[in-house]
Amino acid sequence: MDLILLRHPPPDVAPGTCYGQTDLPVDAAQFDAYVAAMRENVATWLDGRVPVAVHSSPLQRARRAANVIAESLGLPVTEDARLSEMHFGEWEMQRWDSIDRVQLDDWAHDVAGFAPPGGESARDVVVRMDAWARAALVATTAHSARGVHIAVTHAGPIRLHTATALRLPTAACLSWALGFGAACELHFSGDGHARLVRWNA
């Protein structure tokens, strides 16, 4: 199975804001250019392979891009909450520089297990992304071993799922650059081992 995981185009939000699962609109001034590039890249990367499905986070900054990509491929969009960004709880829509320093330090000391008040931990995101990927694998096996799943999601889930798939520590992914509209592609062999095909492409 192959997974192409795409980060959504830029949302309309002030720089330096922690927004997680807040359902922000897209930045209308940039959306068309970003989604056109995403669609073109996907067509190039498929290189004759047939996509099995297009998946999306329910958050509109991802779903709107997924709609365009899916339409170009003649497929429906399968929306799945497990593809949502990390929920930051009480930190949502606060400026990062205004969040309690002690809490941020606690997060830095326990990247996998710490959850902001009312939010979820990186480990929570890993669990739900793994469940989503396993379901995609079952669907692929039912169609074709060469099936490609395309998902429009968020930086946090993409980084965390990639680290997990490559059997790396959770914290290993934190410094990996992943721009808006950029992609990660993973190939899973029959024994479940993952190979990174492209990153931040």
Z-matrix of the N, CA and C atoms (Angstrom, degrees):
N
C 1 1.455
C 2 1.516 1 109.59
N 3 1.325 2 115.37 1 142.75
C 4 1.457 3 121.46 2 174.72
C 5 1.526 4 109.27 3 -116.28
N 6 1.320 5 115.31 4 137.79
C 7 1.465 6 121.87 5 175.66
C 8 1.513 7 109.36 6 -117.68
N 9 1.312 8 116.91 7 127.01
C 10 1.463 9 121.89 8 169.38
C 11 1.517 10 106.41 9 -109.35
N 12 1.319 11 115.87 10 111.14
C 13 1.464 12 122.61 11 -177.91
C 14 1.521 13 108.73 12 -105.62
N 15 1.321 14 116.32 13 117.91
C 16 1.462 15 122.49 14 -176.06
C 17 1.526 16 110.91 15 -108.81
N 18 1.333 17 115.33 16 132.14
C 19 1.464 18 117.95 17 171.79
C 20 1.521 19 108.86 18 -79.96
N 21 1.297 20 116.40 19 141.37
C 22 1.465 21 122.99 20 -177.75
C 23 1.536 22 112.15 21 -62.52
N 24 1.341 23 118.50 22 162.21
C 25 1.467 24 122.01 23 172.49
C 26 1.531 25 110.69 24 -66.74
N 27 1.339 26 117.69 25 169.44
C 28 1.470 27 120.38 26 -176.90
C 29 1.527 28 112.92 27 -61.16
N 30 1.337 29 117.40 28 137.55
C 31 1.459 30 120.64 29 174.15
C 32 1.534 31 110.26 30 -86.13
N 33 1.306 32 115.17 31 166.29
C 34 1.464 33 121.16 32 177.02
C 35 1.525 34 108.22 33 -89.33
N 36 1.330 35 116.05 34 92.19
C 37 1.462 36 121.21 35 -176.58
C 38 1.525 37 108.82 36 -154.55
N 39 1.314 38 116.54 37 148.56
C 40 1.461 39 120.71 38 179.79
C 41 1.522 40 110.60 39 -66.32
N 42 1.324 41 118.11 40 140.46
C 43 1.468 42 120.53 41 176.81
C 44 1.529 43 110.76 42 -57.47
N 45 1.330 44 115.31 43 146.64
C 46 1.460 45 119.96 44 177.68
C 47 1.510 46 114.46 45 82.92
N 48 1.344 47 116.99 46 10.69
C 49 1.461 48 121.24 47 -179.13
C 50 1.530 49 110.57 48 -97.66
N 51 1.322 50 116.40 49 137.17
C 52 1.462 51 121.88 50 173.42
C 53 1.521 52 106.91 51 -87.09
N 54 1.335 53 117.38 52 112.31
C 55 1.465 54 117.72 53 -174.70
C 56 1.522 55 115.32 54 -120.50
N 57 1.312 56 121.42 55 -18.41
C 58 1.454 57 122.82 56 171.16
C 59 1.513 58 115.81 57 39.47
N 60 1.331 59 116.21 58 -116.97
C 61 1.469 60 120.99 59 -177.29
C 62 1.522 61 113.88 60 -88.47
N 63 1.318 62 118.76 61 5.47
C 64 1.459 63 119.79 62 173.57
C 65 1.532 64 108.22 63 -60.68
N 66 1.322 65 117.05 64 131.84
C 67 1.468 66 120.49 65 -173.75
C 68 1.527 67 110.58 66 -86.83
N 69 1.313 68 115.22 67 81.56
C 70 1.460 69 121.89 68 -177.29
C 71 1.526 70 111.41 69 -82.08
N 72 1.339 71 117.08 70 148.59
C 73 1.469 72 119.05 71 172.82
C 74 1.524 73 110.14 72 -72.48
N 75 1.328 74 115.73 73 163.13
C 76 1.462 75 119.39 74 174.98
C 77 1.525 76 109.55 75 -73.98
N 78 1.317 77 115.68 76 159.93
C 79 1.458 78 121.08 77 171.51
C 80 1.533 79 106.58 78 -78.09
N 81 1.325 80 116.42 79 103.58
C 82 1.466 81 121.19 80 -172.06
C 83 1.527 82 112.42 81 -60.02
N 84 1.330 83 117.00 82 -30.75
C 85 1.465 84 120.08 83 -177.97
C 86 1.519 85 112.21 84 -69.81
N 87 1.336 86 117.20 85 -21.52
C 88 1.463 87 120.21 86 -176.74
C 89 1.525 88 113.89 87 -112.75
N 90 1.306 89 117.13 88 -13.44
C 91 1.466 90 120.49 89 -170.08
C 92 1.527 91 113.23 90 -58.53
N 93 1.325 92 117.88 91 -51.58
C 94 1.468 93 120.38 92 -173.60
C 95 1.524 94 111.88 93 -59.10
N 96 1.325 95 117.08 94 -43.28
C 97 1.468 96 120.22 95 -178.55
C 98 1.522 97 111.02 96 -66.40
N 99 1.322 98 116.72 97 -42.10
C 100 1.463 99 120.03 98 -179.63
C 101 1.518 100 111.42 99 -65.47
N 102 1.322 101 116.59 100 -46.54
C 103 1.473 102 118.83 101 -174.61
C 104 1.526 103 110.46 102 -71.09
N 105 1.329 104 118.15 103 -30.33
C 106 1.467 105 120.24 104 176.07
C 107 1.529 106 110.39 105 -65.02
N 108 1.337 107 116.09 106 -42.01
C 109 1.465 108 119.92 107 177.72
C 110 1.523 109 111.08 108 -65.89
N 111 1.340 110 117.14 109 -40.64
C 112 1.460 111 120.79 110 178.01
C 113 1.523 112 111.25 111 -60.74
N 114 1.316 113 115.84 112 -45.24
C 115 1.472 114 120.76 113 -179.21
C 116 1.531 115 110.91 114 -63.76
N 117 1.331 116 116.44 115 -42.50
C 118 1.469 117 120.47 116 178.88
C 119 1.524 118 111.35 117 -64.61
N 120 1.337 119 116.47 118 -42.19
C 121 1.467 120 120.13 119 179.64
C 122 1.526 121 111.23 120 -63.18
N 123 1.325 122 116.46 121 -43.99
C 124 1.469 123 120.08 122 -179.97
C 125 1.527 124 110.02 123 -59.75
N 126 1.325 125 117.15 124 -45.05
C 127 1.468 126 120.58 125 -179.93
C 128 1.527 127 110.88 126 -60.03
N 129 1.332 128 116.71 127 -39.81
C 130 1.467 129 120.72 128 178.91
C 131 1.522 130 111.42 129 -67.74
N 132 1.322 131 116.86 130 -45.03
C 133 1.462 132 121.13 131 -176.72
C 134 1.518 133 112.44 132 -68.38
N 135 1.316 134 117.93 133 -31.64
C 136 1.461 135 119.89 134 179.20
C 137 1.532 136 110.80 135 -61.21
N 138 1.313 137 116.50 136 -39.58
C 139 1.466 138 122.11 137 172.48
C 140 1.536 139 111.87 138 46.49
N 141 1.310 140 115.41 139 49.57
C 142 1.450 141 120.10 140 177.66
C 143 1.521 142 115.20 141 92.76
N 144 1.335 143 117.17 142 -14.81
C 145 1.465 144 119.63 143 176.97
C 146 1.529 145 109.63 144 -72.41
N 147 1.312 146 115.99 145 150.93
C 148 1.464 147 120.66 146 -178.03
C 149 1.526 148 109.55 147 -100.02
N 150 1.324 149 118.63 148 121.90
C 151 1.470 150 119.60 149 177.65
C 152 1.518 151 111.73 150 -70.27
N 153 1.320 152 115.63 151 137.78
C 154 1.466 153 121.46 152 178.58
C 155 1.526 154 110.53 153 -81.84
N 156 1.343 155 116.51 154 -40.46
C 157 1.460 156 119.86 155 -174.86
C 158 1.523 157 109.88 156 -161.49
N 159 1.331 158 114.51 157 156.33
C 160 1.466 159 122.18 158 170.16
C 161 1.523 160 106.77 159 -114.52
N 162 1.320 161 115.63 160 122.96
C 163 1.461 162 122.43 161 -178.28
C 164 1.524 163 109.21 162 -110.62
N 165 1.316 164 116.00 163 159.30
C 166 1.462 165 119.23 164 178.41
C 167 1.520 166 111.69 165 -152.31
N 168 1.313 167 114.13 166 145.31
C 169 1.461 168 121.03 167 162.59
C 170 1.529 169 107.67 168 -60.92
N 171 1.329 170 118.28 169 148.62
C 172 1.462 171 119.97 170 177.99
C 173 1.523 172 114.03 171 -73.20
N 174 1.334 173 117.91 172 -12.33
C 175 1.459 174 120.35 173 -178.86
C 176 1.527 175 109.66 174 -69.37
N 177 1.327 176 116.48 175 135.27
C 178 1.456 177 120.41 176 -168.45
C 179 1.515 178 114.44 177 -61.33
N 180 1.327 179 118.26 178 -28.24
C 181 1.465 180 119.56 179 179.22
C 182 1.525 181 111.34 180 -65.38
N 183 1.331 182 117.36 181 -25.24
C 184 1.461 183 121.96 182 174.46
C 185 1.526 184 111.02 183 -92.50
N 186 1.323 185 116.58 184 -44.60
C 187 1.469 186 120.77 185 -173.51
C 188 1.525 187 111.78 186 -62.69
N 189 1.326 188 118.02 187 -38.28
C 190 1.466 189 119.28 188 -178.98
C 191 1.523 190 111.06 189 -64.15
N 192 1.327 191 116.81 190 -40.13
C 193 1.468 192 120.11 191 177.57
C 194 1.525 193 110.45 192 -68.23
N 195 1.334 194 116.83 193 -41.41
C 196 1.463 195 120.35 194 179.28
C 197 1.523 196 111.29 195 -60.48
N 198 1.317 197 117.33 196 -37.75
C 199 1.464 198 120.95 197 179.71
C 200 1.528 199 110.94 198 -59.46
N 201 1.336 200 116.19 199 -43.53
C 202 1.468 201 120.63 200 -178.58
C 203 1.531 202 110.40 201 -67.12
N 204 1.328 203 116.13 202 -45.49
C 205 1.464 204 120.53 203 -178.93
C 206 1.523 205 110.61 204 -64.36
N 207 1.326 206 116.38 205 -44.51
C 208 1.467 207 120.41 206 -179.64
C 209 1.526 208 111.36 207 -62.60
N 210 1.323 209 116.64 208 -41.45
C 211 1.466 210 120.04 209 179.62
C 212 1.522 211 110.61 210 -61.27
N 213 1.329 212 116.92 211 -39.99
C 214 1.465 213 120.03 212 -179.32
C 215 1.521 214 111.86 213 -66.58
N 216 1.331 215 116.96 214 -22.88
C 217 1.463 216 121.93 215 179.78
C 218 1.522 217 113.44 216 -100.06
N 219 1.334 218 115.99 217 -2.26
C 220 1.455 219 120.16 218 -179.47
C 221 1.509 220 113.92 219 70.06
N 222 1.337 221 116.10 220 32.17
C 223 1.458 222 121.48 221 -177.96
C 224 1.534 223 110.43 222 -123.40
N 225 1.334 224 117.68 223 154.55
C 226 1.465 225 120.14 224 171.57
C 227 1.525 226 109.81 225 -79.29
N 228 1.302 227 116.25 226 167.97
C 229 1.464 228 121.67 227 175.00
C 230 1.523 229 108.71 228 -100.00
N 231 1.319 230 115.74 229 130.44
C 232 1.464 231 121.19 230 173.67
C 233 1.519 232 107.77 231 -100.45
N 234 1.331 233 116.21 232 110.18
C 235 1.465 234 121.18 233 -177.99
C 236 1.523 235 109.84 234 -86.22
N 237 1.331 236 116.06 235 136.23
C 238 1.464 237 119.89 236 -177.54
C 239 1.523 238 109.38 237 -144.99
N 240 1.324 239 116.10 238 120.93
C 241 1.466 240 121.26 239 -178.26
C 242 1.524 241 112.66 240 -62.42
N 243 1.328 242 117.31 241 -20.85
C 244 1.461 243 119.80 242 179.61
C 245 1.523 244 112.05 243 -67.56
N 246 1.330 245 117.18 244 -14.51
C 247 1.465 246 122.10 245 178.25
C 248 1.528 247 112.35 246 -91.20
N 249 1.331 248 117.63 247 2.51
C 250 1.466 249 121.54 248 -179.84
C 251 1.527 250 111.29 249 -67.15
N 252 1.312 251 115.18 250 159.06
C 253 1.465 252 120.84 251 174.75
C 254 1.522 253 109.79 252 -66.65
N 255 1.325 254 116.50 253 162.18
C 256 1.462 255 121.49 254 175.89
C 257 1.527 256 110.11 255 -56.09
N 258 1.318 257 116.05 256 139.95
C 259 1.465 258 121.35 257 176.81
C 260 1.532 259 108.01 258 -88.60
N 261 1.335 260 115.71 259 119.04
C 262 1.458 261 120.07 260 -177.59
C 263 1.519 262 114.14 261 -94.47
N 264 1.325 263 117.78 262 8.97
C 265 1.454 264 120.19 263 174.19
C 266 1.522 265 113.19 264 56.97
N 267 1.338 266 116.28 265 -126.30
C 268 1.465 267 121.59 266 -176.95
C 269 1.526 268 112.60 267 -67.45
N 270 1.312 269 117.23 268 -13.57
C 271 1.469 270 119.71 269 178.52
C 272 1.528 271 112.60 270 -80.19
N 273 1.328 272 116.87 271 -16.34
C 274 1.468 273 120.04 272 -175.99
C 275 1.534 274 111.16 273 -54.70
N 276 1.340 275 114.55 274 130.35
C 277 1.466 276 125.29 275 176.81
C 278 1.533 277 113.54 276 66.91
N 279 1.310 278 116.93 277 14.15
C 280 1.460 279 120.15 278 168.83
C 281 1.524 280 109.00 279 -91.13
N 282 1.315 281 115.86 280 153.47
C 283 1.456 282 119.31 281 171.98
C 284 1.530 283 108.12 282 -70.95
N 285 1.337 284 116.87 283 139.13
C 286 1.456 285 119.67 284 -179.91
C 287 1.515 286 111.83 285 -56.96
N 288 1.338 287 117.37 286 -35.46
C 289 1.466 288 119.82 287 -177.39
C 290 1.526 289 113.21 288 -78.58
N 291 1.351 290 117.13 289 -1.94
C 292 1.467 291 120.13 290 176.79
C 293 1.532 292 112.50 291 -105.55
N 294 1.330 293 116.85 292 -5.07
C 295 1.464 294 120.61 293 -179.53
C 296 1.522 295 109.58 294 -75.53
N 297 1.324 296 115.42 295 143.38
C 298 1.463 297 121.96 296 -177.47
C 299 1.537 298 111.13 297 -50.34
N 300 1.330 299 115.35 298 123.97
C 301 1.458 300 121.34 299 -175.49
C 302 1.529 301 111.95 300 -63.31
N 303 1.324 302 116.69 301 -35.83
C 304 1.459 303 120.30 302 179.89
C 305 1.532 304 110.14 303 -64.01
N 306 1.334 305 116.28 304 -42.49
C 307 1.463 306 119.67 305 178.47
C 308 1.525 307 111.18 306 -63.93
N 309 1.319 308 117.00 307 -41.19
C 310 1.459 309 120.17 308 178.48
C 311 1.529 310 110.85 309 -63.50
N 312 1.329 311 116.70 310 -38.11
C 313 1.466 312 120.59 311 177.48
C 314 1.535 313 110.41 312 -66.24
N 315 1.348 314 116.39 313 -39.79
C 316 1.462 315 119.86 314 177.40
C 317 1.529 316 110.59 315 -61.32
N 318 1.317 317 116.18 316 -39.22
C 319 1.464 318 121.11 317 177.66
C 320 1.529 319 110.45 318 -63.98
N 321 1.320 320 116.35 319 -44.81
C 322 1.465 321 120.56 320 -179.72
C 323 1.530 322 111.74 321 -61.70
N 324 1.336 323 116.65 322 -32.49
C 325 1.466 324 120.81 323 -178.39
C 326 1.529 325 112.69 324 -81.25
N 327 1.343 326 117.09 325 -18.00
C 328 1.464 327 120.69 326 179.79
C 329 1.525 328 108.33 327 -143.47
N 330 1.325 329 115.43 328 72.56
C 331 1.463 330 121.06 329 -173.60
C 332 1.521 331 111.98 330 -59.04
N 333 1.318 332 116.72 331 -40.75
C 334 1.464 333 119.91 332 -175.99
C 335 1.522 334 113.07 333 -75.92
N 336 1.336 335 116.39 334 -40.56
C 337 1.459 336 119.42 335 -169.42
C 338 1.508 337 116.40 336 -97.78
N 339 1.337 338 118.65 337 -21.24
C 340 1.465 339 120.50 338 -176.10
C 341 1.523 340 111.08 339 -72.15
N 342 1.329 341 116.36 340 136.91
C 343 1.460 342 122.20 341 174.11
C 344 1.525 343 108.87 342 -124.12
N 345 1.334 344 118.95 343 130.64
C 346 1.460 345 120.58 344 173.46
C 347 1.526 346 109.85 345 -58.16
N 348 1.330 347 118.82 346 154.53
C 349 1.466 348 120.47 347 179.90
C 350 1.530 349 111.50 348 -52.79
N 351 1.330 350 115.84 349 121.67
C 352 1.459 351 120.57 350 179.86
C 353 1.514 352 114.62 351 79.14
N 354 1.338 353 116.97 352 3.42
C 355 1.457 354 120.18 353 -177.20
C 356 1.509 355 112.52 354 -112.93
N 357 1.322 356 116.04 355 -159.56
C 358 1.459 357 120.65 356 -179.18
C 359 1.518 358 110.61 357 -124.69
N 360 1.309 359 115.17 358 161.39
C 361 1.460 360 121.83 359 -179.86
C 362 1.522 361 110.49 360 -92.83
N 363 1.328 362 115.32 361 167.72
C 364 1.460 363 119.78 362 173.77
C 365 1.524 364 110.53 363 -59.96
N 366 1.326 365 116.50 364 -36.58
C 367 1.460 366 119.86 365 178.82
C 368 1.531 367 110.78 366 -61.43
N 369 1.333 368 117.12 367 -38.04
C 370 1.465 369 120.62 368 177.15
C 371 1.528 370 110.71 369 -60.68
N 372 1.336 371 115.78 370 -42.02
C 373 1.470 372 120.41 371 -179.96
C 374 1.521 373 110.00 372 -66.08
N 375 1.333 374 116.65 373 -42.32
C 376 1.470 375 121.10 374 178.04
C 377 1.525 376 110.62 375 -57.21
N 378 1.320 377 117.07 376 -44.78
C 379 1.466 378 121.42 377 -177.43
C 380 1.520 379 110.82 378 -63.03
N 381 1.331 380 117.12 379 -46.58
C 382 1.466 381 118.17 380 -176.92
C 383 1.529 382 111.67 381 -72.00
N 384 1.344 383 117.68 382 -35.24
C 385 1.462 384 119.57 383 176.92
C 386 1.523 385 111.23 384 -67.18
N 387 1.325 386 116.59 385 -37.91
C 388 1.460 387 119.92 386 178.05
C 389 1.528 388 110.66 387 -64.37
N 390 1.329 389 116.21 388 -40.76
C 391 1.469 390 120.01 389 177.94
C 392 1.526 391 110.58 390 -63.16
N 393 1.320 392 116.52 391 -41.29
C 394 1.469 393 120.22 392 178.02
C 395 1.533 394 110.56 393 -62.59
N 396 1.329 395 117.49 394 -46.97
C 397 1.462 396 121.18 395 -177.90
C 398 1.526 397 111.71 396 -64.00
N 399 1.331 398 116.86 397 -37.74
C 400 1.464 399 119.84 398 178.16
C 401 1.530 400 110.89 399 -64.44
N 402 1.319 401 116.18 400 -38.68
C 403 1.467 402 119.81 401 177.30
C 404 1.526 403 110.59 402 -65.62
N 405 1.341 404 116.44 403 -38.62
C 406 1.467 405 120.43 404 177.42
C 407 1.522 406 110.68 405 -64.19
N 408 1.333 407 116.62 406 -38.66
C 409 1.459 408 121.08 407 178.78
C 410 1.526 409 111.19 408 -62.31
N 411 1.320 410 116.81 409 -42.00
C 412 1.465 411 120.95 410 177.82
C 413 1.528 412 109.94 411 -61.74
N 414 1.337 413 116.37 412 -43.56
C 415 1.460 414 120.12 413 -179.89
C 416 1.522 415 110.95 414 -65.09
N 417 1.330 416 116.92 415 -37.26
C 418 1.460 417 120.84 416 179.75
C 419 1.521 418 110.82 417 -65.92
N 420 1.322 419 116.62 418 -44.30
C 421 1.459 420 121.39 419 -179.52
C 422 1.525 421 110.63 420 -58.71
N 423 1.328 422 115.32 421 -33.87
C 424 1.463 423 119.67 422 179.79
C 425 1.528 424 111.85 423 -72.14
N 426 1.342 425 116.92 424 -20.48
C 427 1.471 426 120.63 425 -178.73
C 428 1.529 427 111.13 426 -103.59
N 429 1.343 428 114.67 427 -65.60
C 430 1.452 429 120.21 428 -175.59
C 431 1.504 430 109.62 429 -163.68
N 432 1.314 431 116.29 430 141.15
C 433 1.464 432 120.58 431 179.32
C 434 1.520 433 111.25 432 -64.01
N 435 1.333 434 117.89 433 -18.55
C 436 1.461 435 121.86 434 -179.88
C 437 1.523 436 111.23 435 -98.53
N 438 1.309 437 117.48 436 16.20
C 439 1.451 438 120.43 437 -178.41
C 440 1.513 439 112.46 438 -63.89
N 441 1.340 440 115.81 439 143.17
C 442 1.468 441 122.08 440 178.50
C 443 1.518 442 108.53 441 -115.55
N 444 1.323 443 115.96 442 125.57
C 445 1.462 444 121.63 443 173.56
C 446 1.519 445 108.39 444 -103.74
N 447 1.314 446 116.21 445 131.88
C 448 1.465 447 122.64 446 178.61
C 449 1.524 448 107.03 447 -112.32
N 450 1.318 449 116.62 448 131.48
C 451 1.469 450 120.16 449 179.76
C 452 1.521 451 109.99 450 -134.22
N 453 1.333 452 115.78 451 132.33
C 454 1.460 453 120.70 452 172.82
C 455 1.520 454 106.85 453 -100.03
N 456 1.313 455 115.54 454 116.77
C 457 1.456 456 120.74 455 -172.95
C 458 1.527 457 109.67 456 -141.99
N 459 1.324 458 118.11 457 -142.01
C 460 1.463 459 122.21 458 -169.31
C 461 1.525 460 110.82 459 -133.73
N 462 1.325 461 115.37 460 163.60
C 463 1.462 462 120.19 461 -174.54
C 464 1.524 463 112.40 462 -59.90
N 465 1.325 464 117.31 463 -44.87
C 466 1.461 465 120.28 464 -177.87
C 467 1.517 466 112.71 465 -59.14
N 468 1.334 467 118.43 466 -56.39
C 469 1.457 468 119.83 467 178.76
C 470 1.528 469 113.83 468 -59.60
N 471 1.334 470 117.29 469 -37.77
C 472 1.468 471 118.92 470 179.84
C 473 1.523 472 110.51 471 -65.19
N 474 1.332 473 117.27 472 -48.16
C 475 1.462 474 120.02 473 -179.96
C 476 1.530 475 111.10 474 -60.77
N 477 1.316 476 115.87 475 -47.34
C 478 1.467 477 119.83 476 -175.64
C 479 1.520 478 111.82 477 -67.21
N 480 1.326 479 117.21 478 -41.48
C 481 1.460 480 118.81 479 179.48
C 482 1.530 481 111.24 480 -66.95
N 483 1.326 482 116.55 481 -37.54
C 484 1.463 483 119.61 482 179.49
C 485 1.519 484 111.04 483 -65.57
N 486 1.328 485 116.68 484 -44.95
C 487 1.463 486 119.74 485 177.69
C 488 1.523 487 110.78 486 -59.13
N 489 1.327 488 116.66 487 -43.95
C 490 1.461 489 120.66 488 -179.59
C 491 1.526 490 111.21 489 -65.45
N 492 1.325 491 116.43 490 -44.86
C 493 1.463 492 120.20 491 -178.57
C 494 1.526 493 111.41 492 -62.16
N 495 1.342 494 116.50 493 -34.52
C 496 1.463 495 121.00 494 -179.96
C 497 1.522 496 112.30 495 -88.29
N 498 1.340 497 115.92 496 4.04
C 499 1.464 498 123.08 497 177.87
C 500 1.525 499 111.88 498 60.88
N 501 1.322 500 114.24 499 44.04
C 502 1.454 501 122.03 500 176.59
C 503 1.523 502 109.12 501 -107.37
N 504 1.339 503 117.83 502 158.35
C 505 1.467 504 119.90 503 176.12
C 506 1.529 505 110.97 504 -62.16
N 507 1.320 506 115.71 505 150.42
C 508 1.470 507 120.20 506 -179.63
C 509 1.513 508 111.82 507 -54.11
N 510 1.323 509 117.34 508 -44.23
C 511 1.467 510 121.26 509 -176.32
C 512 1.517 511 112.72 510 -66.46
N 513 1.334 512 117.33 511 -16.29
C 514 1.462 513 120.25 512 -176.89
C 515 1.521 514 112.23 513 -63.31
N 516 1.326 515 117.12 514 -25.41
C 517 1.454 516 120.72 515 -173.44
C 518 1.522 517 113.96 516 -86.77
N 519 1.317 518 117.76 517 -10.20
C 520 1.462 519 119.56 518 -168.23
C 521 1.526 520 113.71 519 -64.99
N 522 1.312 521 117.16 520 -31.16
C 523 1.470 522 120.19 521 -176.52
C 524 1.526 523 112.28 522 -92.74
N 525 1.323 524 118.18 523 2.39
C 526 1.460 525 120.23 524 -177.43
C 527 1.527 526 110.56 525 -77.00
N 528 1.313 527 116.73 526 120.20
C 529 1.461 528 121.19 527 178.26
C 530 1.529 529 109.73 528 -67.61
N 531 1.325 530 116.35 529 138.29
C 532 1.464 531 121.77 530 176.36
C 533 1.520 532 107.76 531 -150.61
N 534 1.310 533 116.32 532 100.88
C 535 1.453 534 120.84 533 -175.24
C 536 1.515 535 113.38 534 -75.90
N 537 1.324 536 115.76 535 163.48
C 538 1.459 537 120.28 536 173.98
C 539 1.528 538 108.65 537 -59.58
N 540 1.340 539 115.88 538 136.04
C 541 1.451 540 120.92 539 -179.56
C 542 1.512 541 114.54 540 79.28
N 543 1.336 542 118.02 541 -5.79
C 544 1.465 543 121.70 542 -177.39
C 545 1.519 544 110.84 543 -82.13
N 546 1.336 545 114.94 544 165.80
C 547 1.458 546 119.96 545 -172.67
C 548 1.512 547 113.11 546 -131.04
N 549 1.319 548 113.31 547 156.65
C 550 1.452 549 124.20 548 168.59
C 551 1.525 550 106.01 549 -123.53
N 552 1.336 551 116.85 550 137.14
C 553 1.462 552 119.66 551 172.56
C 554 1.514 553 109.44 552 -123.29
N 555 1.309 554 115.49 553 131.39
C 556 1.460 555 122.86 554 178.60
C 557 1.521 556 109.30 555 -120.92
N 558 1.334 557 115.57 556 138.36
C 559 1.459 558 120.82 557 173.16
C 560 1.523 559 108.48 558 -111.37
N 561 1.324 560 116.14 559 127.69
C 562 1.456 561 121.95 560 178.76
C 563 1.525 562 108.96 561 -107.43
N 564 1.324 563 115.74 562 123.54
C 565 1.458 564 120.53 563 177.80
C 566 1.525 565 109.79 564 -80.35
N 567 1.315 566 116.56 565 174.56
C 568 1.456 567 121.11 566 -176.87
C 569 1.507 568 114.00 567 -61.25
N 570 1.356 569 116.90 568 -26.67
C 571 1.468 570 119.64 569 179.90
C 572 1.524 571 112.84 570 -88.23
N 573 1.340 572 116.51 571 5.58
C 574 1.459 573 121.04 572 177.05
C 575 1.503 574 115.33 573 90.54
N 576 1.339 575 118.13 574 -5.51
C 577 1.458 576 120.59 575 179.12
C 578 1.533 577 109.79 576 -73.34
N 579 1.340 578 115.49 577 141.75
C 580 1.460 579 120.84 578 -177.30
C 581 1.522 580 111.03 579 -106.37
N 582 1.319 581 114.68 580 146.29
C 583 1.461 582 121.72 581 173.68
C 584 1.525 583 107.89 582 -126.06
N 585 1.341 584 116.32 583 133.27
C 586 1.460 585 120.46 584 178.35
C 587 1.525 586 109.58 585 -81.41
N 588 1.313 587 116.61 586 117.63
C 589 1.470 588 122.54 587 -178.62
C 590 1.512 589 110.31 588 -88.72
N 591 1.337 590 116.84 589 -44.51
C 592 1.472 591 119.83 590 177.84
C 593 1.512 592 108.53 591 -152.15
N 594 1.335 593 115.06 592 153.94
C 595 1.464 594 121.42 593 178.70
C 596 1.516 595 109.61 594 -140.71
N 597 1.320 596 116.58 595 136.38
C 598 1.469 597 123.61 596 177.65
C 599 1.523 598 110.81 597 53.56
N 600 1.331 599 115.43 598 38.78
C 601 1.461 600 121.24 599 -177.36
C 602 1.523 601 110.56 600 -89.12
